Amino acid sequence: MSRKHHHFKGAEVSCCVKYFLFGFNIIFWLLGAAFLGIGLWAWAEKGVLSNISSITDLGGFDPVWLFIVVGGVMFILGFAGCIGALRENTALLKFFSVFLGLIFFLELTAGILAFAFKDWIKDQLNFFINNNVKAYRDDIDLQNLIDFAQDYWSCCGAHGPNDWNLNIYFNCTELNPSRERCGVPFSCCLKDPAEDVLNTQCGYDVRLQVELDQQKYIYTKGCVGQFEKWLQDNLIVVAGIFVGIALLQIFGICLAQNLVSDINAVKANW
């Protein structure tokens, strides 16, 4: 009986791995549920859930998609890892490992392609920004995202303030009846430390002036160039974040595979 007891003891499931993987994934599961909830709430507020066809109506990028997609992926991964570890379900654990491995592979491929095709990526970024400049007033979330980006990177438009000619409210054509004609959004304006109240009309008519005078009131550098500069200045931090995420993914895969091996070893001794 003593020899038999030691035989089973050598093939037991590691409680440390099991509950660490469970705890690791329950955080992801809850975060995913929160992201998903925020995304669905935002869509409900905008009436998208009552009219699903309106998802395709927006000409630009809807930031809510970030919450929906990221939240959905985190929720599925967290559920598979959490329940798989708790119930010692090898099918869910294998799904977790494969799904996480696929995400890791896609991230690695995207990183290599981005490095190899820098000019193409730059062109796509330029196209993406200009496409969203056109849709600036179409969606409040997109508007807030653009305002945040322009304010954070001290920029205006993709390549400069004149990119706002692409927007029907800000273009300089004589047929444009908008009060914002030949202007830019307030997020393009230089901040005055003396002002306590945000002046949302600071960009009105500013593009009627020559570029030298514009520099006194608004940012004249484009967001593509400013983003590139920010990336170069913070390369170590950005690279550290991506490496950290990659290591977490590899760690998660290793834990899941280790637990699957323990479970299979126990089953083999039954």
Disulfide bonds with the S-S distance in Angstrom:
Cys155-Cys223 2.00
Cys156-Cys188 2.12
Cys172-Cys182 1.82
Cys189-Cys202 2.08
